[in-house]
């Protein structure tokens, strides 16, 4: 809770609402349908307020549902606002793709952040034909996600496939070398005059 004093008195905000006023979206915790829908709504709201003004997304997430993550990803690409990304803590699984999907030159991590990339995982049960359908779907999802990492990291497809075959943990510096981020920062960059 943040309390602000104005000439009209005091007003209480929850901290995330206050950060949203500053065009900061916090993607914290597991990415599920609720979080995915919330972040999509925040991106769309901020675009409607100022279509060309940058949005900052701070990421500290173990990843989560592929479909919820792709909803966030697609919205980041869809809106006109540039979206800078900053990993604080961790960006694992789907969260690492969202980190990489930030505006080129604006993808950052703090020095002790960790990034983990891997292929999609899941489980299913039921009759054999349904399991086969789910298997085809997860293989198609892996192919699509691999292509997105190729697009955002600049790595060749065979490197992405090898890297994502198993859990691949990276320090902030290694994430930079791999093309997931553009720089490792220790301090907030000074504001840019517009």
N, C-alpha and C positions, 0 to 999 in steps of 0.2 A: 504494500500500500504506500502510495506517495501522496503527501499533502502539499498542495500549492496554495499560497496566499496571493490574493489579488485585491484590487480596490473594492471588489464586491464581496469579499470574505474568503473563507477557506473552502477548498474543494478537494475531495479525496478521489484518487484514481488507483486502479490496480496497476502495477508496474508495467505490465505488457501493453495496456492501453496507452500509457504515457509514452512508451517507446514507439508504438505505432504512430503516434502524433509526429514523431521525429523520423518517420519512414523506415523504421527498423522492425523487421519481422524476426522473431525468435523461433527457430525450429528446434525444439528441445524434446528429448525422449523418443519413444518408438513412433514410427510413422504408421498410423492406422487410418481408417476412413475418416474418423472424427478430425484428427490433426490435419490430414490431407485436405479436407473440405474447408477447415478453418484457414489454412495457409492460402489456398486458392482464393477464398473470399477476401482475405487481407490484400493479396496482390491486386485483385480486380478493384477493390475499393481505392487503394493508393493510386492506381492508374487513373481512375475516374476523377480523383482530386487534382492531380497534376500529371498529365499524360507523358511528359518528357523528363520528369525529375527522377533522379536515381532512387532506387529502393535498396536498402542493405538487409541481407539475410544472414543472421548469425546462426550457425549450425552446431549443435552438440547432440548427436543422435546415433543410436546403435543401428539405425536402419529400420526396416519393417516391411509392410505390404508393398509389393511391386506396383499394383494398380493405383494405390494411393500416392505413391512416389511419382509415378508417371503422370498423374493428374497435376501434381505440383510442377513437374518438369515441363509439361506441355503449356501450362499457363505462364511459366517464366519465359518461354519462347514466344508465346502468343502476344503478350502485352508489349506496348511500345516502350515502356520505361526500362532503362538498363537496370539489371539486378546484380549488385555486387554480392559476393559470398565471402564469408569468413568462418573458418573452422575454429571453434573454441572447444577444447576437450577432445571430441572425436567426431568423425564423419565416417560411418561404416555402412557397407552394403549400399542400399538405395541412397542413403544420405551422401555417400561419396560421389555418386553421379550428379546429385543436385549441386554439390560443391563445385564440381567440374563444369556444370552448365551455366555458371555465372558469366557475366559480361567479360569478354576477353580483356586481359590486363587488370581486372578487378576481382580476381579470385585469389583469396589469401588464407593463410593459416597462422595461428600463433605458434611460437617456437616449440612448445611441448605437446602440440596437438598430434593426434594419431588418425591415420586414414586407413581404412580397410576396404579392399575391393574383392568381390567374389561373384560367382555366377548365382542366378536365382535358385532358391531352394523351396521346397514345399512337400506336402504329403497329401495323399488321397486314399480313399478306400471305396469299395463298391465292386460292381461286376467288372469283369475283364475289359469289356468294350469301353466302359467309362474311364477306367484307369488308362487305357490306351489313348483316349481323347485328351486326358489331362497331361499325359506324357508329351504328346505332340504340342500341346499349348505351351508347356514350360520350355521345350526346346525352341519354339518360335520366339518366346519371350527372351531367352538367352541370346538368340541371334540378334534381335532388335536392340537389346541392351549393349551387346558388344559393339554394334554399329554406332551407338550413341557415344560410347567411350572413345571409339576411333575418331569421331567428329570433334570431340571436345579436348582430347589429349594430343592428337596428332600422331599417336602411335599406330603402327601398322596392325592390321587385323590379326595376324598370327601372334604378335606380341600380346595383344589384348586377350586373345583366347588362352594363351599359356598362363598369363598372369591371373586371369579370373577363374581358372580351372580349380584352384583351391583358395582358401583364405590368404590374401596377400596384404600383410600389414606394412605400412609405410610411415616413417617419421615425416614431419612437415617438409624437411629438406628433400627426402626421397620422393614425396608427393609432387614437389616442385620439379624435380628432375624428370619425373614420369609424365608431367604435363597436366596433372589434376588441378594444380594451382599455379599462379604466376609468381607469387612471392611469399616469403615468410616475413612477418612483421612482428616487432616487439612493442611498438607504440602506434597509436592511431595516427594516420597521416593527417597533415594539416588540411583544413578545409580549402576547397578550390573556389576561388571567386568566380561567380557567374554573372 
